[in-house]
């Protein structure tokens, strides 16, 4: 599976991406907070890649680093419309968060479900030096 950024013009015009947008016409937001010591100390420079599978591609929606406060600004991601029937299980789109702590070169993957108009908060606890996440 090849990695492709969502600003790639060929990918944007592909039928797979257009179908993905058709199935995910709304937006949800993802907030990432990175800490150590039971959320007492924020961790900066944690690399984060947010992606999902579209067709035969791993579509990357965000790549960046946590700031000095251990925060990554809210990331807006495509999500399916919510059903108006309260008895129906809401549709969601699964995204993968790959978090890499560069100083120790340790990675961990998280999976989240994104829903329309929902703010998802992913807390990442980093145990520096040999401990990983």
Secondary structure as UniProt FT lines:
FT   STRAND          2..5
FT   TURN            6..7
FT   HELIX           9..12
FT   HELIX           15..23
FT   STRAND          26..36
FT   TURN            37..40
FT   STRAND          41..42
FT   STRAND          46..54
FT   TURN            55..56
FT   STRAND          57..65
FT   TURN            68..69
FT   STRAND          71..79
FT   TURN            86..87
FT   STRAND          93..101
FT   TURN            102..105
FT   STRAND          106..114
FT   TURN            116..117
FT   STRAND          119..125
FT   TURN            128..131
//
